Amino acid sequence: MNTDTEYLKSIAEEIVASPGHNDSANKKANHHLVVEAGRLEKAITHNLNSIENFTQRDTFHFNTLSRLVNICDILYDNAGGVSADVMVLLDLMSAVRQVVPSEIRPNLKLPKAFVEIQKTSVEEKWAHHRTLMAQYKVDEKLIEIAAIPFHRFTGPPQKLCWGDFTWFKGYLAKLDIMDWDNADCASKTEALISLLIGRDFNDDRFYIYCKKYVQKRTAAVSGKRNRLLEFAECEKLVLQDTQIAMVPFDLRANTVSTRLIKWIREEIDFVETYEREQLVSKFEFKWNVETIAFFFKLLHERKVFGKIPLETFAGQIAANCSSIGREEFQATTIHSRFYMKDVEVVKALDKLMLEIRNDLAVYLH
């Protein structure tokens, strides 16, 4: 049942060994190669249509294409590029793939010439999408990560398989239809994160970026309950973006969703177990945050609270103080207001201190 490709291989080896086979002026494909490729196409097509058993047909299909890929690479390596002879093999493989297109194994090696032909188109498409992402203010670090699948085809040669190409086509299709203006996310950066999770882009660099992004979101809220809610929100978003049975970018690694959910749940367990609950009641000041911060900075300078680092002190103020109309402060906000220069704030505190001194004077007489 096996269709013999050895004769086609011997023709390719003869082409390589013949003088002038790399002559760029020779634009026509080898006649014997063309004739044999035509014969093989008919024979392979007939055999594929004759095999009813799926396993046998799949094995025959894969083995035949693998041998054709090897022959194509022989011609490509020796020609130093995509020659007319190489195109004969690419056309033959395309015809064979089309007989049962849904049965191509993901681990079928891509011909080097096939990857080479894709480069110009891939570079142009990435330039277009990169420009769009930059216009929509997507985080530059994430843009570089989003370029990784494109660099797979345009960077240094590496072994690529059919599964890599089909994954990339799906990724590119999603980028092509991306509606940046109406993306259902909090930001354009989150919209791209959502797309990459949905395509199961499980490259380590993206996984680390997502972890840092979650850490940044959860660090921006104060209080144990609020941090747990933020972690839960991130977990929900990851689960909502996850596509069932999606083939991952890297077949050798776990899905990005699985890794992120595991990490988020471990963070939730840690917060629940070890973080202290924030005090429910706070001191509610009539002052604004600038006045509160400056007042406590003056007390800190007089060592009223002992020796305590300003960063830690700012966190304690944020956790225990509020202002009318503003229940929550960030520690970073308090810390930045320690060094304010608002004259009105100074005047207000000076007036208060004068009134306190007058009150104290009563007790001294």
C-alpha positions as CSV (number, residue, x, y, z in Angstrom):
1,M,0.0,0.0,0.0
2,N,2.9,2.4,0.6
3,T,3.7,4.7,-2.2
4,D,7.4,4.7,-3.0
5,T,9.0,8.1,-2.7
6,E,12.6,6.8,-3.0
7,Y,12.7,7.5,-6.7
8,L,11.7,11.1,-6.1
9,K,14.4,11.4,-3.4
10,S,17.0,10.0,-5.8
11,I,16.1,12.6,-8.4
12,A,16.5,15.3,-5.8
13,E,19.9,13.9,-4.8
14,E,21.0,13.9,-8.5
15,I,19.9,17.5,-8.8
16,V,21.9,18.5,-5.8
17,A,25.0,16.6,-7.1
18,S,24.8,18.0,-10.6
19,P,27.0,21.0,-11.7
20,G,25.2,24.3,-11.7
21,H,22.2,23.1,-9.6
22,N,22.4,26.3,-7.6
23,D,22.6,28.6,-10.6
24,S,20.1,31.3,-10.0
25,A,19.7,31.8,-13.7
26,N,18.1,28.4,-14.0
27,K,14.5,29.3,-13.4
28,K,12.8,26.1,-14.6
29,A,12.3,23.0,-12.4
30,N,13.9,19.8,-13.3
31,H,11.9,17.9,-15.9
32,H,12.3,14.5,-14.2
33,L,11.3,15.9,-10.9
34,V,8.1,17.4,-12.3
35,V,7.1,14.2,-14.0
36,E,7.7,12.1,-10.9
37,A,5.9,14.5,-8.7
38,G,2.9,14.4,-11.0
39,R,2.9,10.6,-10.9
40,L,3.2,10.5,-7.1
41,E,0.4,12.9,-6.6
42,K,-2.0,10.7,-8.5
43,A,-0.7,7.5,-6.7
44,I,-0.9,9.0,-3.2
45,T,-4.3,10.5,-3.8
46,H,-5.6,7.1,-5.0
47,N,-4.2,5.3,-2.0
48,L,-5.6,7.8,0.5
49,N,-9.0,7.5,-1.0
50,S,-8.8,3.7,-1.0
51,I,-7.9,3.3,2.6
52,E,-11.1,3.0,4.8
53,N,-9.4,2.4,8.1
54,F,-8.7,5.7,9.8
55,T,-5.5,4.5,11.6
56,Q,-4.0,3.1,8.5
57,R,-4.9,6.2,6.4
58,D,-3.5,8.5,9.1
59,T,-0.2,6.6,9.3
60,F,0.1,6.5,5.5
61,H,-0.7,10.2,5.2
62,F,1.8,11.2,7.9
63,N,4.7,9.0,6.7
64,T,4.2,10.1,3.1
65,L,4.2,13.8,4.0
66,S,7.2,13.4,6.3
67,R,9.2,11.8,3.5
68,L,8.2,14.6,1.1
69,V,9.2,17.2,3.7
70,N,12.7,15.7,4.0
71,I,13.1,15.7,0.2
72,C,12.0,19.3,0.1
73,D,14.5,20.3,2.7
74,I,17.3,18.6,0.8
75,L,16.6,20.7,-2.2
76,Y,16.1,23.9,-0.1
77,D,19.3,23.5,1.8
78,N,21.4,23.0,-1.3
79,A,19.7,25.7,-3.3
80,G,20.0,28.1,-0.4
81,G,16.4,29.3,-0.8
82,V,13.1,28.6,-2.5
83,S,14.0,27.4,-6.0
84,A,11.7,26.1,-8.8
85,D,12.5,22.5,-7.8
86,V,11.6,23.3,-4.2
87,M,8.2,24.7,-5.4
88,V,7.5,21.4,-7.1
89,L,7.8,19.7,-3.7
90,L,5.7,22.3,-2.0
91,D,3.0,22.0,-4.5
92,L,3.0,18.2,-4.2
93,M,2.7,18.4,-0.4
94,S,-0.1,20.9,-0.7
95,A,-2.0,18.6,-3.0
96,V,-1.5,15.6,-0.7
97,R,-2.6,17.6,2.4
98,Q,-5.8,18.7,0.7
99,V,-6.9,15.1,0.2
100,V,-7.6,14.8,4.0
101,P,-7.0,18.3,5.4
102,S,-8.6,17.5,8.7
103,E,-6.3,14.6,9.4
104,I,-2.9,16.4,9.4
105,R,-1.0,15.5,12.5
106,P,0.2,18.5,14.6
107,N,3.7,17.0,14.9
108,L,4.3,16.9,11.1
109,K,7.4,19.0,10.5
110,L,7.0,22.1,8.4
111,P,9.3,22.3,5.3
112,K,12.0,25.0,5.7
113,A,10.9,26.5,2.4
114,F,7.3,26.8,3.6
115,V,8.5,28.8,6.7
116,E,10.7,31.0,4.4
117,I,7.7,31.8,2.2
118,Q,5.7,32.9,5.2
119,K,8.3,35.4,6.5
120,T,7.5,38.5,4.4
121,S,3.7,38.2,5.1
122,V,4.2,37.5,8.8
123,E,6.6,40.6,9.1
124,E,4.1,42.8,7.4
125,K,1.2,41.6,9.5
126,W,3.1,42.0,12.8
127,A,4.1,45.6,11.8
128,H,0.5,46.4,11.3
129,H,-0.7,44.9,14.6
130,R,2.2,46.4,16.5
131,T,1.3,49.8,15.2
132,L,-2.3,49.3,16.3
133,M,-1.3,48.2,19.8
134,A,1.0,51.1,20.2
135,Q,-1.7,53.5,19.1
136,Y,-4.1,52.1,21.7
137,K,-1.5,52.4,24.5
138,V,-1.1,48.7,25.1
139,D,1.8,48.1,27.6
140,E,5.0,48.0,25.7
141,K,6.2,44.9,27.6
142,L,3.1,43.0,26.6
143,I,3.5,44.1,23.0
144,E,6.9,42.5,22.9
145,I,5.5,39.3,24.4
146,A,2.7,39.3,21.8
147,A,5.4,39.4,19.1
148,I,6.9,36.0,20.2
149,P,4.7,33.9,17.9
150,F,5.5,36.1,15.0
151,H,9.3,35.9,15.7
152,R,8.9,32.1,15.6
153,F,8.5,32.4,11.8
154,T,10.8,35.5,11.2
155,G,13.6,34.8,13.6
156,P,16.5,32.3,13.4
157,P,15.6,28.9,11.8
158,Q,14.1,26.4,14.2
159,K,12.1,23.2,13.9
160,L,8.5,24.0,13.4
161,C,5.5,21.7,13.0
162,W,2.1,21.8,11.5
163,G,0.6,22.4,14.9
164,D,2.7,25.6,15.3
165,F,1.4,26.9,12.1
166,T,-2.3,26.2,12.8
167,W,-2.0,27.8,16.3
168,F,-0.4,30.8,14.7
169,K,-3.2,31.1,12.1
170,G,-5.8,31.0,14.8
171,Y,-3.9,33.7,16.8
172,L,-3.6,35.9,13.8
173,A,-7.2,35.5,12.9
174,K,-8.1,36.7,16.4
175,L,-5.9,39.8,16.1
176,D,-7.4,40.6,12.7
177,I,-10.9,40.8,14.1
178,M,-9.9,42.5,17.3
179,D,-12.2,45.4,18.0
180,W,-9.9,47.6,20.1
181,D,-12.5,50.4,20.4
182,N,-15.2,48.2,21.9
183,A,-13.1,45.6,23.8
184,D,-15.0,44.4,26.8
185,C,-12.1,44.9,29.3
186,A,-10.9,47.6,31.7
187,S,-8.1,48.6,29.4
188,K,-6.5,47.8,26.0
189,T,-3.7,45.9,27.8
190,E,-6.3,43.7,29.5
191,A,-8.0,43.1,26.2
192,L,-4.7,41.7,24.8
193,I,-4.2,39.6,27.9
194,S,-7.7,38.2,27.5
195,L,-7.0,37.3,23.8
196,L,-3.7,35.6,24.7
197,I,-5.2,33.6,27.5
198,G,-8.1,32.6,25.2
199,R,-5.5,31.3,22.6
200,D,-3.7,29.5,25.5
201,F,-0.4,31.3,24.9
202,N,1.5,29.4,27.5
203,D,4.9,30.8,27.0
204,D,6.7,31.4,30.3
205,R,7.2,35.0,29.6
206,F,3.5,35.6,29.3
207,Y,2.8,33.6,32.4
208,I,5.2,35.7,34.4
209,Y,3.7,38.9,33.0
210,C,0.2,37.8,34.1
211,K,1.5,37.0,37.6
212,K,3.0,40.5,37.9
213,Y,-0.1,42.1,36.5
214,V,-2.3,40.3,39.2
215,Q,0.2,41.3,41.9
216,K,0.0,44.9,40.8
217,R,-3.8,44.8,40.9
218,T,-4.0,43.2,44.3
219,A,-1.3,45.5,45.7
220,A,-3.4,48.5,44.7
221,V,-6.1,47.6,47.2
222,S,-5.8,47.6,51.0
223,G,-7.4,45.3,53.5
224,K,-7.5,41.6,53.7
225,R,-11.1,41.3,52.4
226,N,-10.5,43.6,49.5
227,R,-7.3,41.8,48.5
228,L,-9.2,38.5,48.6
229,L,-12.0,40.0,46.4
230,E,-9.4,41.3,43.9
231,F,-7.7,37.8,43.7
232,A,-11.1,36.3,43.2
233,E,-11.9,38.8,40.4
234,C,-8.7,37.9,38.6
235,E,-9.4,34.2,38.9
236,K,-12.9,34.8,37.5
237,L,-11.5,36.7,34.5
238,V,-8.9,34.0,33.7
239,L,-11.7,31.3,33.8
240,Q,-13.9,33.4,31.6
241,D,-11.2,33.8,29.0
242,T,-10.2,30.1,29.0
243,Q,-11.3,28.2,25.9
244,I,-12.1,24.5,26.4
245,A,-9.9,22.1,24.4
246,M,-7.7,24.9,23.0
247,V,-4.4,23.6,21.6
248,P,-1.7,25.5,23.5
249,F,1.2,27.4,22.0
250,D,3.7,25.1,23.6
251,L,2.5,21.4,23.6
252,R,5.2,20.5,26.1
253,A,3.9,22.9,28.8
254,N,0.8,23.1,30.9
255,T,-1.9,25.5,29.8
256,V,-1.5,29.1,30.9
257,S,-4.9,29.1,32.6
258,T,-4.1,26.0,34.7
259,R,-0.8,27.6,35.9
260,L,-2.4,31.0,36.7
261,I,-5.4,29.5,38.5
262,K,-3.1,27.4,40.6
263,W,-0.9,30.3,41.5
264,I,-3.9,32.6,42.3
265,R,-5.5,30.1,44.6
266,E,-2.2,29.6,46.4
267,E,-2.1,33.4,46.9
268,I,-5.6,33.4,48.2
269,D,-4.8,30.6,50.7
270,F,-1.8,32.6,51.9
271,V,-3.8,35.8,52.4
272,E,-6.5,33.9,54.2
273,T,-4.1,32.1,56.5
274,Y,-1.4,34.7,57.3
275,E,-2.7,38.3,56.6
276,R,-4.3,40.1,59.5
277,E,-7.7,41.5,59.1
278,Q,-7.9,45.3,58.7
279,L,-9.6,47.2,61.4
280,V,-13.2,47.8,60.6
281,S,-13.5,51.3,62.2
282,K,-11.2,54.1,61.2
283,F,-10.6,57.6,62.5
284,E,-12.6,59.8,60.2
285,F,-11.0,63.2,59.7
286,K,-12.7,66.3,58.4
287,W,-9.4,67.1,56.7
288,N,-8.3,66.1,53.2
289,V,-5.6,63.5,52.6
290,E,-2.9,66.2,52.3
291,T,-3.6,67.7,55.7
292,I,-3.8,64.2,57.3
293,A,-0.5,63.1,55.8
294,F,1.3,66.4,56.8
295,F,-0.1,66.3,60.4
296,F,1.1,62.8,61.0
297,K,4.5,63.6,59.3
298,L,5.0,66.3,62.0
299,L,4.2,63.9,64.7
300,H,6.6,61.3,63.2
301,E,9.4,63.9,63.1
302,R,8.8,64.5,66.9
303,K,9.1,60.7,67.4
304,V,5.6,60.5,68.9
305,F,5.3,57.0,67.5
306,G,8.8,55.9,68.2
307,K,11.2,54.8,65.5
308,I,9.2,53.6,62.5
309,P,10.1,53.7,58.8
310,L,8.0,56.2,56.9
311,E,6.8,53.5,54.4
312,T,5.4,51.4,57.2
313,F,4.0,54.5,58.9
314,A,2.2,55.5,55.7
315,G,0.6,52.1,55.5
316,Q,-0.6,52.3,59.1
317,I,-2.2,55.8,58.4
318,A,-3.9,54.5,55.3
319,A,-5.3,51.5,57.2
320,N,-6.6,53.5,60.1
321,C,-7.6,56.9,58.8
322,S,-10.3,58.1,56.4
323,S,-11.6,61.5,55.3
324,I,-15.2,62.6,54.7
325,G,-16.2,61.2,51.4
326,R,-13.1,59.1,51.1
327,E,-13.0,55.9,53.1
328,E,-9.9,54.3,51.5
329,F,-6.4,55.7,51.1
330,Q,-3.4,54.0,49.5
331,A,-0.2,53.9,51.4
332,T,1.6,55.3,48.4
333,T,-0.8,58.3,48.4
334,I,-0.1,59.1,52.0
335,H,3.6,58.7,51.6
336,S,3.7,61.1,48.6
337,R,1.7,63.7,50.6
338,F,4.3,63.7,53.4
339,Y,6.3,66.2,51.5
340,M,3.5,68.6,50.4
341,K,4.0,72.4,50.2
342,D,0.5,73.6,50.3
343,V,0.4,76.9,52.3
344,E,-3.3,76.5,53.0
345,V,-2.6,73.2,54.7
346,V,0.2,74.7,56.8
347,K,-2.1,77.7,57.8
348,A,-4.9,75.3,58.9
349,L,-2.6,73.2,61.1
350,D,-1.0,76.3,62.5
351,K,-4.4,77.6,63.5
352,L,-5.2,74.3,65.1
353,M,-1.9,74.2,67.0
354,L,-2.5,77.7,68.3
355,E,-5.9,76.7,69.7
356,I,-4.4,73.7,71.3
357,R,-1.7,75.8,72.9
358,N,-4.4,78.1,74.3
359,D,-6.3,75.2,75.7
360,L,-3.1,73.8,77.3
361,A,-2.4,77.2,78.9
362,V,-5.6,77.0,80.9
363,Y,-4.3,73.9,82.6
364,L,-1.0,75.5,83.4
365,H,-2.5,78.3,85.5
